[in-house]
Amino acid sequence: MFKKPKPKPRTAKRKQRVVEASKCRFCREKTVAVDFKDIPTLQKLVTAQGKLFSRKRSGNCAMHQRSSSIALKRARFMALMPFVG
């Protein structure tokens, strides 16, 4: 009788991805510092509870993360943003 051919071992073929370095949203717009009067932009960087997103979550670079935290504190002090929720 005929022998069944042995199945070939499966090797994982992965597609190579071209990964581009993601830039900070402020670096893409070439913004020097985050403005505390720009409330819609600050709201994108804050959770529903009013906490500032981490750098990893927001995608900001170190320089713009620091300036956004200062802008958020100024906006809170000027009563443009709430301290909590």
C-alpha positions in Angstrom: 0.0 0.0 0.0 0.9 3.6 -0.3 2.4 5.5 2.6 0.9 8.7 3.7 3.2 11.6 3.3 4.4 13.1 6.6 3.0 16.5 7.3 5.5 19.3 7.1 6.3 21.1 10.3 4.6 24.4 10.4 6.8 27.4 10.7 5.4 30.6 11.8 5.7 33.1 9.0 5.4 36.6 10.3 4.9 39.7 8.2 7.5 42.3 8.9 6.0 45.5 10.0 7.4 49.0 9.4 7.1 50.7 12.7 7.4 54.5 12.7 8.4 56.3 15.8 5.2 57.9 17.2 5.7 61.5 18.0 4.1 63.6 20.7 1.0 65.5 19.5 2.6 68.8 20.5 5.9 67.9 18.8 3.9 67.1 15.6 2.3 70.6 15.7 5.7 72.1 16.7 4.1 73.7 19.9 6.7 75.2 22.3 4.5 75.0 25.4 1.0 73.9 26.3 -1.4 76.8 26.9 -3.5 76.7 30.0 -6.3 78.6 28.2 -6.6 75.8 25.6 -9.3 73.8 27.5 -10.2 71.2 24.8 -6.6 70.1 24.5 -6.2 69.8 28.2 -9.4 67.8 28.5 -7.9 65.2 26.2 -5.0 64.8 28.6 -7.1 64.3 31.7 -9.2 61.3 32.9 -12.9 61.5 33.9 -11.8 61.9 37.5 -9.5 64.9 36.6 -6.2 63.1 36.8 -3.5 63.7 34.2 -2.8 60.7 31.9 0.7 59.2 32.1 3.2 59.8 29.4 2.8 56.3 28.1 -1.0 56.7 27.9 -1.1 60.2 26.5 1.8 59.8 24.2 3.5 63.0 25.2 7.3 63.5 25.3 8.9 64.4 28.6 9.1 68.1 27.9 5.5 68.5 26.8 4.2 66.2 29.7 5.8 68.6 32.1 4.4 71.7 30.4 1.0 70.1 30.2 1.0 69.3 33.9 1.9 73.0 34.7 -0.8 74.2 32.3 -3.3 71.9 34.0 -2.4 73.3 37.4 -2.8 76.8 36.2 -6.1 76.1 34.5 -7.3 74.5 37.8 -6.2 77.6 39.8 -7.9 79.9 37.3 -11.1 77.8 37.6 -11.1 76.8 34.0 -10.7 73.1 34.8 -12.1 71.2 37.8 -9.8 69.8 40.5 -12.0 66.7 40.8 -14.4 65.0 38.4 
